[in-house]
Amino acid sequence: MMTAGTPHTPVMLNEVLAALSPVDGGIYVDGTFGAGGYSRAFLEAASCTVYAIDRDASAVQRGRELEAEYAGRFNVIEGCFGSMAELLSERGIGPVDGVALDLGVSSMQLDIAERGFSFRNDGPLDMRMGSDGLSAADAVNNLEETELAGIIRELGEERHAKRVARAIVEARKEAPITRTLELAGVVRRVVPKSKDGIDPATRTFQALRIHVNDELGEVDRGLIGAETVLAEGGRLVVVTFHSLEDRRVKKFMRDRSGSAPRPSRHAPIDTSTGPEPTFKVINRRAISATDEETRSNPRSRSAKLRAAERTAAPIWETQVRS
């Protein structure tokens, strides 16, 4: 994670560039603009055009500055990357030669206490990546204990989820929980410290953030959107930061490439009874950040990159299944 006042470092930038392979005249989508590190790298790697998408108004404002710098070659669009097909279609854009997605919360969102993502700095318990919808405070103070426990268990992979939910419900009886450090304190009182030094509040905050922003649903929609907008030979490159995201991306690429598990590993791939593969997986295994990068940029430690190339097959009608 970057600290305030330091430049944002895009995770696995060299690997993303190698997988996307921007070319002169190409059209690329940076579905998670953030600080613009990927977009700038694409623009500098080739004489191409980049369309960036972000639901965060502050990120869009940063994008306006890049628009001036790369006039005619860069455009930023406010919206969710899960809606990329509609956003691009409305502007008469497509098909495109590449889509890059850097999933999860950005370092800048974590660093700004007022956004309410961090359990290390006090701020309003918000966690919304955009400006609409329910906040984390709404969830914490209004959800039933069983539903809250389910969210923390499923989205945070927190084995003490029931204990955390019960503690939250007891605490909110005294007064609504409205600040990040309030919630972190509640969680830390009931979740034991781990040997690896991870803060006890980490998983609960992750779960609430994913829930509030429907991040997994957005991943599903974004993958289908990429399938829709990519031209034959276009590349989809996705960087994930936790297992919930990575499992979805892995399953999508596996299913869409016709490499789903078969009754026997010796059995041939049979596409006669199903849709033709819309993707060809570029790397069978996810690529991880180098040791050098993980030392200089701790956020990259959990990063995994998966990439696939679009075939000529028509898009599938079925949706992604978790």
C-alpha positions in Angstrom: 0.0 0.0 0.0 1.3 3.4 -0.8 1.5 6.1 1.9 0.0 9.5 1.6 2.1 11.8 -0.7 3.8 9.0 -2.6 3.1 8.1 -6.2 0.7 5.2 -6.8 2.5 2.1 -8.1 0.5 -0.1 -10.4 0.7 -3.8 -9.5 2.4 -6.1 -11.9 2.6 -3.4 -14.6 5.2 -5.2 -16.7 3.3 -8.4 -16.6 0.0 -6.6 -17.5 1.7 -4.9 -20.5 3.2 -8.1 -21.7 -0.2 -9.9 -21.5 -2.2 -7.1 -23.1 0.5 -6.3 -25.8 -0.8 -2.8 -26.9 -0.2 -2.1 -30.6 -0.4 1.1 -32.6 -3.9 1.9 -33.7 -5.4 -0.4 -31.1 -8.3 0.4 -28.7 -8.0 -0.6 -25.1 -10.3 -0.4 -22.0 -8.8 0.2 -18.5 -11.9 -0.9 -16.6 -10.5 0.2 -13.2 -8.8 3.5 -13.8 -7.9 4.4 -10.2 -4.7 6.5 -10.4 -4.3 5.9 -14.1 -1.1 3.8 -13.9 -2.2 1.2 -16.4 -3.8 3.7 -18.8 -0.7 5.8 -18.9 1.5 2.8 -19.5 -0.8 1.6 -22.4 -0.7 5.1 -24.0 3.1 5.2 -23.7 3.6 1.6 -25.0 1.9 2.2 -28.3 0.1 4.9 -30.4 -3.3 3.6 -29.2 -6.5 4.8 -27.8 -7.6 4.1 -24.2 -11.0 4.3 -22.7 -10.9 4.2 -18.9 -13.9 3.5 -16.6 -14.2 4.2 -12.9 -17.2 4.7 -10.6 -15.2 6.9 -8.2 -15.7 10.5 -9.0 -12.3 11.5 -7.6 -10.7 9.0 -10.0 -12.7 10.4 -12.9 -11.4 13.9 -12.0 -7.9 12.6 -12.2 -8.7 11.1 -15.6 -9.7 14.6 -16.9 -6.1 15.7 -16.4 -4.9 12.7 -18.4 -7.4 13.5 -21.1 -5.8 16.9 -21.6 -2.3 15.3 -21.7 -3.3 12.7 -24.3 -5.9 14.6 -26.2 -7.7 12.5 -28.7 -6.2 9.2 -27.4 -7.6 9.0 -23.9 -11.1 9.3 -22.5 -12.4 8.6 -19.0 -16.0 7.4 -18.4 -17.7 7.6 -15.1 -19.5 4.3 -14.3 -19.0 0.7 -13.3 -16.8 -1.6 -15.4 -19.5 -4.2 -15.2 -21.4 -1.9 -17.5 -18.6 -1.5 -20.0 -20.6 -3.0 -22.9 -23.4 -0.5 -22.5 -21.0 2.4 -21.7 -18.9 1.8 -24.8 -22.0 1.1 -27.0 -23.6 4.4 -26.0 -20.5 6.2 -27.3 -20.2 4.1 -30.5 -17.1 2.4 -29.4 -16.2 -1.2 -30.3 -15.0 -3.8 -30.8 -11.8 -3.3 -28.7 -8.4 -4.9 -28.7 -7.9 -5.3 -25.0 -9.5 -5.0 -21.6 -7.6 -4.7 -18.3 -9.1 -5.1 -14.8 -7.3 -4.4 -11.6 -9.8 -5.6 -9.0 -10.5 -4.6 -5.4 -10.0 -1.4 -3.5 -7.4 1.1 -4.6 -4.5 2.2 -2.4 -5.8 5.8 -2.6 -9.2 4.8 -1.3 -7.6 3.1 1.6 -5.3 6.0 2.3 -8.1 8.6 2.5 -9.7 8.2 6.0 -12.9 10.0 4.9 -13.7 7.2 2.5 -14.1 4.8 5.4 -12.2 1.8 4.0 -9.4 1.6 6.5 -9.4 0.2 10.0 -6.1 1.9 10.7 -7.4 5.5 10.3 -10.6 6.9 11.9 -13.2 8.0 9.4 -16.9 7.7 8.7 -17.9 4.0 8.1 -18.7 4.4 4.4 -16.7 2.1 2.1 -18.7 3.0 -1.1 -16.5 3.2 -4.2 -19.1 5.4 -5.8 -21.5 7.9 -4.4 -24.7 6.0 -4.3 -26.2 3.0 -2.5 -26.0 1.9 1.1 -22.9 2.4 3.2 -21.0 0.1 5.5 -22.6 1.9 8.4 -26.1 1.1 7.0 -25.2 -2.6 6.8 -23.6 -2.8 10.2 -26.4 -1.1 12.0 -29.4 -2.5 10.2 -28.7 -6.1 9.0 -30.0 -9.0 11.1 -27.3 -10.9 13.0 -27.6 -14.0 10.9 -27.3 -12.1 7.7 -24.4 -10.1 9.0 -22.6 -13.3 10.1 -23.2 -14.8 6.6 -21.6 -11.8 4.9 -18.6 -11.8 7.1 -18.1 -15.5 6.8 -18.7 -15.8 3.0 -17.1 -12.5 1.8 -14.4 -12.1 4.5 -13.7 -15.8 5.0 -13.7 -15.1 8.7 -14.1 -18.2 10.8 -15.2 -16.1 13.8 -18.0 -14.6 11.8 -20.8 -15.5 14.3 -18.8 -14.1 17.2 -18.1 -10.8 15.2 -21.8 -10.4 14.2 -23.0 -11.0 17.8 -20.5 -8.4 19.1 -21.6 -5.8 16.5 -25.3 -6.3 17.3 -24.5 -5.9 21.1 -22.5 -2.8 20.4 -25.1 -1.1 18.3 -27.7 -1.5 21.0 -25.8 1.1 22.9 -25.3 3.5 20.0 -25.0 3.2 16.2 -21.6 2.3 14.9 -20.6 5.1 12.6 -16.8 5.3 12.6 -14.2 2.9 11.2 -12.2 2.7 14.4 -15.4 2.0 16.4 -16.0 -1.1 14.3 -12.4 -2.1 14.3 -12.4 -2.0 18.1 -15.5 -4.2 18.3 -14.0 -6.8 16.0 -10.6 -6.8 17.7 -12.2 -7.5 21.1 -13.6 -10.8 19.9 -11.2 -12.0 17.2 -7.8 -13.3 18.4 -4.6 -12.0 16.9 -3.2 -14.2 14.2 0.4 -15.4 14.1 1.0 -13.8 10.7 0.4 -10.3 12.1 -2.8 -9.6 10.1 -5.1 -7.2 11.9 -8.1 -9.0 13.4 -10.4 -6.5 11.7 -9.1 -7.2 8.2 -11.5 -9.9 7.1 -14.6 -8.1 8.5 -13.7 -4.9 6.7 -13.1 -6.8 3.5 -16.4 -8.5 3.8 -18.3 -5.3 4.3 -16.5 -3.5 1.5 -17.3 -6.3 -1.0 -20.9 -6.4 0.1 -21.5 -2.7 0.0 -20.0 -2.4 -3.5 -21.3 -5.8 -4.8 -17.8 -6.4 -6.0 -18.2 -10.1 -6.9 -21.3 -9.3 -8.9 -19.3 -6.5 -10.6 -16.6 -9.0 -11.5 -19.1 -11.4 -13.0 -20.7 -8.5 -15.1 -17.3 -7.2 -16.1 -16.1 -10.6 -17.4 -19.2 -10.9 -19.5 -18.8 -7.3 -20.6 -15.3 -8.0 -21.8 -16.5 -11.1 -23.7 -19.0 -8.8 -25.4 -16.7 -5.9 -26.4 -13.5 -7.7 -27.3 -12.6 -8.3 -31.0 -11.3 -11.6 -32.2 -7.7 -11.8 -31.0 -8.3 -9.2 -28.3 -6.9 -9.8 -24.8 -8.5 -9.9 -21.4 -6.1 -9.3 -18.5 -7.3 -9.5 -14.9 -5.4 -8.8 -11.7 -7.0 -10.1 -8.5 -6.1 -9.7 -4.9 -8.0 -12.4 -3.0 -9.3 -15.9 -3.5 -12.9 -14.9 -4.0 -12.1 -12.8 -7.0 -9.5 -15.2 -8.4 -11.8 -18.2 -8.2 -14.4 -16.3 -10.3 -11.9 -15.2 -12.9 -10.4 -18.7 -13.1 -13.8 -20.4 -13.5 -14.9 -17.9 -16.2 -11.7 -18.4 -18.2 -11.8 -22.1 -17.7 -15.5 -22.4 -18.8 -15.2 -20.0 -21.7 -12.1 -21.7 -23.0 -13.7 -25.1 -23.0 -11.3 -26.4 -20.4 -13.8 -27.2 -17.6 -13.0 -30.5 -15.8 -14.0 -33.6 -17.7 -14.9 -37.1 -16.4 -11.5 -38.3 -17.5 -8.4 -36.2 -18.3 -7.9 -38.4 -21.3 -11.4 -37.5 -22.7 -11.4 -35.0 -25.6 -13.0 -31.6 -25.2 -16.6 -31.9 -26.6 -18.1 -28.6 -27.8 -20.8 -30.3 -30.0 -23.4 -30.0 -27.3 -22.5 -26.6 -25.9 -21.3 -23.1 -27.0 -18.0 -22.7 -28.8 -15.1 -21.4 -26.6 -15.0 -17.6 -26.6 -11.6 -17.4 -25.1 -8.2 -19.1 -25.3 -6.3 -19.0 -22.0 -2.8 -17.5 -22.4 -1.3 -18.8 -19.2 -2.6 -22.0 -17.7 -1.5 -20.9 -14.2 -1.9 -17.5 -12.6 1.1 -15.3 -12.7 2.3 -13.8 -9.4 4.3 -10.7 -8.7 8.1 -11.1 -8.6 10.0 -11.2 -5.3 11.5 -7.8 -6.2 8.1 -6.2 -6.6 6.6 -7.7 -3.5 9.5 -6.2 -1.5 9.0 -2.8 -3.0 5.2 -2.8 -3.2 3.6 -4.9 -0.4 0.1 -4.7 -2.1 1.4 -7.0 -4.8 2.0 -9.9 -2.5 -1.4 -11.4 -3.0 -1.8 -10.4 -6.6 -2.5 -12.9 -9.3 -2.7 -12.2 -13.0 -4.8 -14.3 -15.5 -5.1 -13.6 -19.2 -7.1 -14.9 -22.1 -7.5 -14.1 -25.8 -10.9 -13.7 -27.5 -11.8 -16.2 -30.2 -14.2 -15.6 -33.1 -17.0 -17.5 -31.3 -20.2 -15.6 -30.5 -20.8 -14.6 -26.9 -22.4 -17.1 -24.6 -26.0 -16.4 -23.5 -25.5 -18.0 -20.1 -24.3 -15.9 -17.2 -21.3 -16.6 -14.9 -22.0 -19.0 -12.1 -20.2 -18.7 -8.8 
